Amino acid sequence: MKLYFDLTTTLCWGGPPVGITRVEREIAKRALGRSDAKLSYCFYQATSGAFYEMAPWLAEAVLSGACHLNRDDLLSADFSQRTDQAGLSEIIRQTAMRSHPDARALVRARANIADLSLADILQVRDNLSVIPVHWATERRLTPTSELIARKVKLTSDTWVVNGGLDWEHKDLRSIRILKKSRPFKYVSIIYDIIPLLYPHFVVPSYVDILKKYFGELLWTADYALCISDTTKNDVQAHMNEWRMPELEMDSWPLGCDIHSGSDAGPLAHPRFATSKYLLYVSTIEPRKSHRTIVDAFDHLIRSGQLDDDALCVFVGRTGWNIDNLLQEIRTNPLLKDRIVILSDVSDEELLALYQGARFVVFPSRYEGYGLSLVEAMGLGKACISSNTGSLREVGGDAPLYIPPHDIKAWGEAIRDFMNDDELLREYEERSTSRYQPITWDRSADLFYEKLNATMAKHK
């Protein structure tokens, strides 16, 4: 059997990996040595409706976060040409043509091109397809033929694992039709089905897209691996309600490799070194209930229940429908200097923020897992969490649980965790003794054990 791990999302992702992109990258890069099947990495191009096996150098670079492609460039690229002749494509490769090549590179390229016959130049021009590959400090024009090993040959022995933002990169209806003529196995990692259960928590323009995606996915997938029992049960209940055919599913826990022994970076703000601060790591959007923390924090400041240097730190990209909340934070005289918002922090900076925080909050209204809660407990931090979705399943007995909408209870808990050292130590001890961290290595072990067992049943 042949296993392809689809890296389309990671291939098109710029910046530090978060959420789904982190899971895809961590599980994919640990496939070698754990998958019983012959392994390769691939990407999907929606415009051609085809999977392409990635060249080994590209897979390695993408999994390490060294380079990426823009989604639009991927969609418009021509991967059908396989020009391997030494000619203009070789000149481009050797001179590493960049978006801003230096004078020497241009002179060398011009001299090399001058050595070619006009017929050779015209032939290469008509056949050469290039695509910008974005590296840390430069953009290199690279022949598309160098990015791929081959077009994936889909057979009954082919399994394709998909763990990314497939609603942005794939046409599942086309893939479902493709499976009728080429009966390969489609494996999906399912994180949650929030668009089906709570569409009001989803970006309005995405609601129909995601409903359609899940409608197609549950008919297309041959096997699903869910990131929690909560998600698995949600999927099963939805399929039962709509009387859909049985889908073979398993669940497995996500990993966390942030630990106190790692190298921490500098604190992002000098005030963090001398002030007590609570930390919330999450995309800022309505479902994550940042509003609950803001309102509770505002009340505590107004009523004089917090020290003057107590801070609230949000770490995460800004999402949808939060402009009013951000405007309130910026213009509220009591909050504008007490609530700090950071985004796109490195793993080292994030570790420093966790280590420096007095405690961590996670008031989300629903989660398929709750990775930042896991990270905080793994570092032995005292945690306050909402009691919804998978958070109790993931957190166990370690956090203090509060309903996400109970602003009064959140305010009281924040006040107590800020001011009561004995209470804080109690919940730090809970995280240390009652939560057993799962490394990404162990998470990958469990993932591939289940995948290998399922593939073996279908030999």
C-alpha positions as CSV (number, residue, x, y, z in Angstrom):
1,M,0.0,0.0,0.0
2,K,1.0,3.6,-0.6
3,L,0.3,6.4,1.9
4,Y,0.3,10.1,0.8
5,F,0.1,12.8,3.5
6,D,-1.4,15.9,2.0
7,L,0.5,19.1,2.9
8,T,-1.5,21.6,0.9
9,T,-2.4,23.8,3.9
10,T,1.1,23.8,5.2
11,L,2.5,24.4,1.7
12,C,0.4,27.6,1.5
13,W,0.9,28.8,5.1
14,G,3.2,31.7,5.9
15,G,4.1,32.5,9.5
16,P,4.2,30.4,12.7
17,P,2.0,27.3,12.7
18,V,-1.1,27.6,14.8
19,G,-4.1,25.4,15.4
20,I,-4.9,23.1,12.4
21,T,-1.7,24.0,10.7
22,R,0.4,23.0,13.7
23,V,-1.4,19.6,13.9
24,E,-1.0,18.9,10.2
25,R,2.7,19.7,10.4
26,E,3.5,17.8,13.7
27,I,1.7,14.7,12.6
28,A,2.9,14.7,9.0
29,K,6.6,15.2,9.8
30,R,6.5,12.1,12.2
31,A,5.0,9.8,9.6
32,L,8.3,8.3,8.5
33,G,9.1,5.3,10.6
34,R,5.6,5.1,12.0
35,S,3.5,4.5,8.9
36,D,3.6,0.8,7.8
37,A,2.9,1.8,4.2
38,K,5.3,3.4,1.8
39,L,5.2,7.1,2.5
40,S,5.3,10.2,0.3
41,Y,4.0,13.8,0.7
42,C,1.7,15.5,-1.7
43,F,-0.4,18.5,-2.4
44,Y,-3.7,19.1,-4.2
45,Q,-4.3,21.6,-7.0
46,A,-8.0,22.4,-7.3
47,T,-7.7,23.9,-10.8
48,S,-6.4,20.6,-12.3
49,G,-8.2,18.4,-9.8
50,A,-5.1,16.4,-9.2
51,F,-2.7,15.4,-6.4
52,Y,1.0,15.8,-7.0
53,E,3.8,14.1,-5.1
54,M,6.1,16.7,-3.7
55,A,9.8,16.6,-4.4
56,P,11.6,15.5,-1.3
57,W,13.5,18.8,-0.9
58,L,10.2,20.7,-1.0
59,A,8.5,18.4,1.5
60,E,11.4,18.8,3.9
61,A,11.5,22.6,3.6
62,V,7.7,23.0,4.0
63,L,7.6,20.7,7.1
64,S,10.4,22.7,8.7
65,G,8.6,26.0,7.9
66,A,11.4,27.2,5.7
67,C,9.3,28.1,2.6
68,H,5.8,28.3,1.3
69,L,3.8,29.1,-1.8
70,N,1.0,31.6,-2.2
71,R,-2.4,29.9,-2.7
72,D,-3.2,31.9,-5.9
73,D,0.2,31.0,-7.3
74,L,-0.4,27.3,-6.6
75,L,-3.8,27.5,-8.3
76,S,-2.4,29.1,-11.5
77,A,0.7,27.0,-11.8
78,D,1.2,24.6,-14.7
79,F,2.5,21.3,-13.4
80,S,1.9,19.4,-16.6
81,Q,5.2,20.5,-18.2
82,R,8.2,18.3,-17.3
83,T,11.0,20.2,-19.0
84,D,14.2,18.8,-17.6
85,Q,16.5,20.0,-20.4
86,A,19.6,22.1,-19.5
87,G,18.5,25.4,-20.9
88,L,16.7,28.5,-19.5
89,S,15.2,26.4,-16.7
90,E,18.7,25.3,-15.6
91,I,20.0,28.9,-15.8
92,I,17.1,30.1,-13.6
93,R,17.8,27.3,-11.1
94,Q,21.6,27.9,-11.0
95,T,21.3,31.7,-10.6
96,A,18.5,31.4,-8.0
97,M,16.5,34.1,-9.7
98,R,14.9,36.2,-6.9
99,S,12.2,38.9,-6.9
100,H,15.2,41.4,-6.5
101,P,18.2,39.7,-8.2
102,D,21.5,41.5,-7.8
103,A,23.4,42.9,-10.7
104,R,25.9,40.0,-10.9
105,A,23.1,37.4,-11.0
106,L,21.5,39.3,-13.9
107,V,24.8,39.6,-15.8
108,R,25.5,35.9,-15.3
109,A,22.0,35.0,-16.5
110,R,22.3,37.2,-19.5
111,A,25.6,35.7,-20.5
112,N,24.3,32.2,-20.1
113,I,21.2,32.9,-22.1
114,A,23.4,34.4,-24.9
115,D,25.1,31.0,-25.3
116,L,21.8,29.3,-26.2
117,S,20.6,29.1,-29.7
118,L,17.4,31.0,-30.6
119,A,15.6,27.7,-31.2
120,D,16.6,26.5,-27.7
121,I,15.4,29.7,-26.1
122,L,12.0,29.6,-27.9
123,Q,11.6,25.9,-27.0
124,V,12.2,26.5,-23.3
125,R,10.1,29.7,-23.3
126,D,7.1,27.8,-24.6
127,N,7.5,24.9,-22.2
128,L,8.9,26.5,-19.0
129,S,6.5,27.1,-16.1
130,V,7.9,28.8,-13.0
131,I,6.3,29.6,-9.6
132,P,7.5,32.0,-6.8
133,V,8.7,30.0,-3.7
134,H,8.8,32.2,-0.6
135,W,11.7,31.7,1.7
136,A,12.5,33.7,4.9
137,T,14.3,36.5,3.2
138,E,13.7,36.1,-0.5
139,R,11.3,34.9,-3.2
140,R,12.8,32.5,-5.7
141,L,11.3,31.8,-9.1
142,T,11.5,28.0,-9.4
143,P,10.5,25.8,-12.3
144,T,7.3,23.9,-11.4
145,S,9.0,20.7,-12.5
146,E,11.4,20.9,-9.6
147,L,8.6,21.1,-7.0
148,I,7.0,17.7,-7.9
149,A,8.2,14.2,-8.3
150,R,5.2,13.1,-10.3
151,K,1.4,13.2,-10.5
152,V,-0.1,10.9,-7.9
153,K,-1.3,7.7,-9.4
154,L,-4.5,6.9,-7.6
155,T,-5.4,3.2,-7.2
156,S,-7.3,1.0,-4.7
157,D,-4.0,0.7,-2.8
158,T,-3.6,4.5,-2.4
159,W,-4.5,6.2,0.9
160,V,-4.4,10.0,1.1
161,V,-4.4,11.6,4.6
162,N,-5.9,15.1,4.8
163,G,-5.5,17.2,7.9
164,G,-5.6,20.8,6.8
165,L,-8.0,23.6,5.8
166,D,-9.5,21.6,3.1
167,W,-12.5,23.8,2.6
168,E,-10.1,26.5,1.3
169,H,-7.9,24.2,-0.9
170,K,-10.0,21.4,-2.2
171,D,-13.1,20.7,-4.2
172,L,-14.5,17.7,-2.4
173,R,-17.3,17.2,-4.9
174,S,-14.6,16.7,-7.6
175,I,-12.7,14.4,-5.3
176,R,-15.8,12.4,-4.6
177,I,-16.5,12.0,-8.3
178,L,-12.8,11.1,-8.9
179,K,-13.1,8.3,-6.4
180,K,-15.7,6.6,-8.5
181,S,-13.3,6.0,-11.3
182,R,-10.2,5.7,-9.1
183,P,-11.2,4.1,-5.8
184,F,-8.5,5.4,-3.6
185,K,-9.0,5.8,0.2
186,Y,-9.6,9.3,1.5
187,V,-8.7,9.8,5.2
188,S,-9.7,13.0,7.0
189,I,-8.6,14.5,10.3
190,I,-11.8,16.1,11.8
191,Y,-11.2,18.8,14.4
192,D,-14.8,19.8,15.1
193,I,-18.1,20.3,13.4
194,I,-18.9,23.7,14.9
195,P,-20.3,25.0,11.5
196,L,-23.0,22.3,11.8
197,L,-23.7,22.6,15.5
198,Y,-23.2,26.3,16.1
199,P,-23.2,28.2,12.8
200,H,-23.6,31.5,14.7
201,F,-20.0,31.1,15.9
202,V,-18.7,31.0,12.3
203,V,-17.7,33.8,9.9
204,P,-21.0,34.5,8.1
205,S,-19.4,34.2,4.6
206,Y,-18.0,30.8,5.6
207,V,-21.2,29.2,7.0
208,D,-22.5,27.9,3.7
209,I,-18.9,27.0,2.5
210,L,-18.3,24.9,5.6
211,K,-21.7,23.3,5.7
212,K,-21.2,22.3,2.1
213,Y,-17.7,21.0,2.9
214,F,-18.9,18.8,5.8
215,G,-21.8,17.6,3.7
216,E,-19.4,16.4,1.0
217,L,-16.7,15.2,3.5
218,L,-19.0,12.8,5.4
219,W,-19.9,11.2,2.1
220,T,-16.4,11.2,0.6
221,A,-14.2,10.1,3.5
222,D,-13.4,6.4,4.0
223,Y,-12.0,6.9,7.4
224,A,-11.8,9.7,9.9
225,L,-9.5,10.4,12.8
226,C,-11.1,12.9,15.3
227,I,-9.0,14.9,17.8
228,S,-11.2,14.1,20.7
229,D,-14.0,11.8,21.8
230,T,-16.2,14.9,21.9
231,T,-15.7,15.6,18.2
232,K,-16.1,11.9,17.4
233,N,-19.4,11.8,19.3
234,D,-20.6,15.0,17.6
235,V,-19.9,13.6,14.2
236,Q,-21.6,10.3,15.0
237,A,-24.7,12.1,16.4
238,H,-24.9,14.3,13.3
239,M,-24.7,11.3,10.9
240,N,-27.3,9.4,12.9
241,E,-29.6,12.4,12.8
242,W,-29.4,12.6,9.1
243,R,-29.4,8.9,8.6
244,M,-26.1,8.9,6.7
245,P,-24.0,5.8,6.0
246,E,-21.7,4.6,8.7
247,L,-18.2,6.2,8.7
248,E,-15.3,4.4,10.3
249,M,-13.9,6.7,12.9
250,D,-11.3,6.8,15.7
251,S,-10.1,9.5,18.1
252,W,-6.6,10.3,19.4
253,P,-5.2,13.1,21.5
254,L,-3.1,15.9,20.2
255,G,0.4,16.5,21.5
256,C,2.2,19.4,23.2
257,D,6.0,19.8,23.2
258,I,6.1,23.2,25.0
259,H,7.7,22.5,28.3
260,S,9.7,24.3,30.9
261,G,13.0,22.9,29.7
262,S,12.7,24.5,26.3
263,D,14.5,27.6,25.3
264,A,12.3,30.6,26.0
265,G,12.7,33.9,24.1
266,P,12.6,37.4,25.5
267,L,9.3,38.7,26.9
268,A,7.5,40.7,24.3
269,H,6.9,43.7,26.6
270,P,9.1,45.0,29.4
271,R,6.1,45.4,31.7
272,F,5.6,41.7,31.7
273,A,8.7,41.1,33.7
274,T,7.4,43.2,36.7
275,S,3.6,42.9,36.4
276,K,1.2,40.1,37.2
277,Y,-0.7,39.1,34.1
278,L,-3.3,36.6,33.0
279,L,-2.8,35.0,29.6
280,Y,-5.2,33.9,26.9
281,V,-3.8,32.2,23.8
282,S,-6.4,32.0,21.0
283,T,-7.6,33.6,17.8
284,I,-9.7,36.6,18.8
285,E,-13.3,35.9,17.6
286,P,-16.7,35.7,19.2
287,R,-16.6,31.9,19.9
288,K,-13.5,32.3,22.0
289,S,-15.3,34.7,24.5
290,H,-12.7,37.3,24.9
291,R,-15.6,39.6,25.7
292,T,-16.2,37.7,28.9
293,I,-12.6,38.3,30.0
294,V,-12.7,42.0,28.9
295,D,-16.0,42.7,30.8
296,A,-14.8,40.9,33.9
297,F,-11.4,42.7,33.9
298,D,-13.1,46.0,33.4
299,H,-15.4,45.4,36.4
300,L,-12.5,44.4,38.6
301,I,-10.5,47.5,37.7
302,R,-13.5,49.8,38.3
303,S,-14.2,48.3,41.6
304,G,-10.6,48.4,42.8
305,Q,-10.2,44.6,43.1
306,L,-7.0,44.4,41.2
307,D,-3.5,45.8,41.8
308,D,-2.6,48.8,39.6
309,D,-0.1,46.8,37.6
310,A,-2.3,43.7,36.9
311,L,-2.5,43.0,33.1
312,C,-4.5,41.0,30.7
313,V,-2.6,39.6,27.7
314,F,-4.3,38.2,24.6
315,V,-2.1,36.3,22.1
316,G,-3.6,35.4,18.8
317,R,-4.5,36.7,15.4
318,T,-7.6,38.9,15.1
319,G,-10.6,37.0,13.6
320,W,-14.1,38.1,12.5
321,N,-16.7,40.4,14.2
322,I,-14.4,41.7,16.9
323,D,-13.9,45.3,15.6
324,N,-16.2,46.7,18.3
325,L,-14.4,44.8,21.1
326,L,-11.0,46.0,19.9
327,Q,-12.3,49.6,19.6
328,E,-13.6,49.4,23.2
329,I,-10.2,48.2,24.4
330,R,-8.3,50.9,22.5
331,T,-10.6,53.7,23.7
332,N,-11.5,52.6,27.3
333,P,-9.2,54.7,29.6
334,L,-9.2,51.9,32.1
335,L,-8.3,49.1,29.7
336,K,-6.2,50.6,26.9
337,D,-3.0,50.2,28.9
338,R,-4.1,47.1,30.9
339,I,-5.0,44.8,28.0
340,V,-2.2,43.9,25.7
341,I,-2.8,42.1,22.3
342,L,0.0,40.2,20.6
343,S,0.0,38.2,17.4
344,D,2.3,36.0,15.3
345,V,4.7,35.3,18.2
346,S,7.3,32.7,17.8
347,D,7.3,29.4,19.8
348,E,10.1,30.8,22.0
349,E,8.2,34.0,22.7
350,L,5.1,32.1,23.5
351,L,6.9,29.9,25.9
352,A,8.3,33.0,27.7
353,L,4.7,34.4,27.9
354,Y,3.4,31.2,29.4
355,Q,6.2,31.0,31.9
356,G,5.8,34.6,33.0
357,A,2.0,34.5,33.3
358,R,0.4,34.3,36.7
359,F,-2.3,32.0,35.3
360,V,-4.0,31.1,32.0
361,V,-7.6,31.5,31.0
362,F,-9.6,29.6,28.3
363,P,-13.3,30.9,28.3
364,S,-14.2,29.5,24.8
365,R,-17.8,28.7,24.2
366,Y,-16.9,25.5,22.3
367,E,-13.8,23.6,21.4
368,G,-13.0,20.4,19.5
369,Y,-9.9,20.1,21.7
370,G,-8.3,23.2,23.3
371,L,-4.6,23.1,22.4
372,S,-3.6,26.2,24.4
373,L,-5.2,24.7,27.6
374,V,-3.1,21.6,27.1
375,E,0.0,23.8,26.6
376,A,-0.7,25.7,29.8
377,M,-1.3,22.6,31.9
378,G,1.8,21.0,30.5
379,L,3.8,23.9,31.8
380,G,2.2,23.5,35.3
381,K,0.3,26.8,35.0
382,A,-2.9,27.4,37.0
383,C,-5.8,27.3,34.6
384,I,-9.4,28.7,34.5
385,S,-11.4,27.1,31.7
386,S,-15.0,27.1,30.4
387,N,-16.8,23.8,30.8
388,T,-18.0,23.3,27.3
389,G,-17.2,21.1,24.3
390,S,-14.1,18.9,24.8
391,L,-12.5,21.1,27.5
392,R,-13.5,18.9,30.4
393,E,-12.4,15.8,28.5
394,V,-9.0,17.4,27.8
395,G,-8.4,19.2,31.1
396,G,-9.6,16.5,33.5
397,D,-9.5,17.6,37.1
398,A,-6.8,20.2,36.7
399,P,-8.5,23.5,35.8
400,L,-11.2,25.5,37.6
401,Y,-14.3,25.3,35.3
402,I,-16.7,28.1,34.8
403,P,-19.6,28.5,32.2
404,P,-18.3,30.8,29.5
405,H,-21.1,33.3,29.8
406,D,-20.9,33.8,33.6
407,I,-19.1,37.1,33.7
408,K,-19.6,37.4,37.5
409,A,-18.0,34.0,38.2
410,W,-15.1,34.8,35.8
411,G,-14.5,38.1,37.5
412,E,-14.4,36.5,41.0
413,A,-12.0,33.7,39.8
414,I,-9.7,36.2,38.1
415,R,-9.6,38.3,41.2
416,D,-8.8,35.3,43.4
417,F,-6.1,33.9,41.1
418,M,-4.5,37.4,40.9
419,N,-4.5,38.0,44.7
420,D,-4.5,34.6,46.5
421,D,-1.0,32.9,46.3
422,E,-2.2,29.8,48.2
423,L,-5.1,29.3,45.8
424,L,-2.8,29.8,42.8
425,R,-0.3,27.2,44.1
426,E,-3.2,24.7,44.6
427,Y,-4.2,24.9,40.9
428,E,-0.6,24.9,39.7
429,E,-0.1,21.7,41.7
430,R,-3.3,20.3,40.0
431,S,-1.8,20.9,36.6
432,T,1.4,19.3,37.6
433,S,0.0,16.2,39.3
434,R,-3.4,15.6,37.6
435,Y,-2.5,16.3,34.0
436,Q,-0.1,14.0,32.1
437,P,1.3,15.8,29.1
438,I,1.3,14.0,25.8
439,T,4.2,14.7,23.5
440,W,3.8,15.1,19.7
441,D,5.9,11.9,19.4
442,R,3.3,10.0,21.5
443,S,0.4,11.6,19.7
444,A,1.9,10.5,16.4
445,D,2.4,7.0,17.8
446,L,-1.3,6.8,18.5
447,F,-2.3,8.4,15.3
448,Y,-0.3,6.0,13.1
449,E,-1.2,2.9,15.2
450,K,-4.9,3.6,14.4
451,L,-4.2,4.4,10.8
452,N,-2.0,1.3,10.3
453,A,-4.6,-0.9,11.8
454,T,-7.4,0.5,9.6
455,M,-5.2,0.2,6.5
456,A,-4.4,-3.4,7.4
457,K,-8.1,-4.3,7.6
458,H,-8.6,-3.1,4.0
459,K,-5.7,-5.0,2.4
